[in-house]
Amino acid sequence: MRGLILVIDDTKSVRTLVGKALDWWGFDIEYATNGLQGLEALKKQQYALVITDLQMPVLDGLECVQRFRAWEWQRQIILATSANCEAADMDLCIDSGADGFLPKPLSLSLL
């Protein structure tokens, strides 16, 4: 296997699509359905990559990234995803601590 990836998204179809693509490429995948679950997973495990949606119930992706970056012990690559693809949204992701931005709908070639 190539590494462990955490996918944080409240939409099951997104988790399924991303999970199938990453599995096909030989990655192991863990899932969280909101930012709070994602944050708890990040406290326990080092990931090769984290892909998080921005708008989720309980705790949104930006807040998850900000909280994680405040205490992370080893830098992890975090990519934010959203259907809102305006420059201000992308800048907000980077300013909040994300390493990059992927617009939705996610394409397999982009992943």
N, C-alpha and C positions, 0 to 999 in steps of 0.2 A: 504494500500500500504506500501511497505517496504522502500521506499526512491526514490529519484530522481537521475537518472544517466544521465550524458552527454556523448554522443558518438560523437567524432570528426573524421570524415573520409570522404574523397572525393569520395569513391567508394560506389555507391548506394547498391550494393548487400551485402557488408559488413554491412552497416547500417541496412539493412533489416534483415539479419541473426541475428546480435547481438540484435537488437530491439525486434524481435520475441521471442528470448530466454529469455531476461530479462523481457519482458512483461508476459510471461508464468510463471515466478517465482514471479510475483507480483510487479515488479518495474515500476515506471513511467520513461519514457525516453524522453530526448530532444536531438536534433541532430544539428550538425554544419557540413558544408561541407568543411571547411578549418580552419586553425589555427586562422585566424583573427576573424572569426565568433565565434569560440570556446572561444577565449580570451574575446570577448565582452559578451558572455554568462556568463563566469566566473566572470566578474565584477558585474553582476546583481544578481547572485544566488549562494547559497551554495548547493553543490551536495554531495550525499552519495559516489559517485564514478565518476571518469572521465576516459574514455578510449579514447586515441588519437593515430591516425596513425602518423608515423614519416614523411613520404614523401607526401606532399600535395601542391597544388598551393597556391599562395597568401602569406601564412605564414606556414612554416612547423611545425610539432608537437614539435620538440625540442625547437625551438624559442618560440613557444606558452607557453610551460612549463617554460622556463627560464624567460620570461616576467612576467608570472603570479606569479611565486615564488618571484620575486623581490618586489612585492607589496601586496601579499595576506594578508588578514586580519584574516583569520582562515584557518588552515591547511586542505587541501583537499587531498584525496588519488587519485593519478594520475597513471594510467597504460599506458605505451606506447606499441604500436603494430607495427610490421613490418615483411615483408617477409625476410628481411636480419637478420639472426639469429646468426651472428658471435659474439664471445665473446666481441670484440671491440665495436660492435654496442650496445650490452646490457650494457656494462660499460658506454658508452657515454650517454645512456638514464638515468642511475642512476646519473651520474655526472651532468647532466643537470637539475636534480630535480625530475625526475619521481620516483615513489615509487616501481615500478616493471616493468617487461617486459613480454608481451604475444606474442609468435611467430605466424605468419600467415602461413597457413590458421588457423583462430581461430576455436577451437573445442568447442562444447557445454559443454563437460566435463571439459575443462580447465576454462571456464567462471564460 
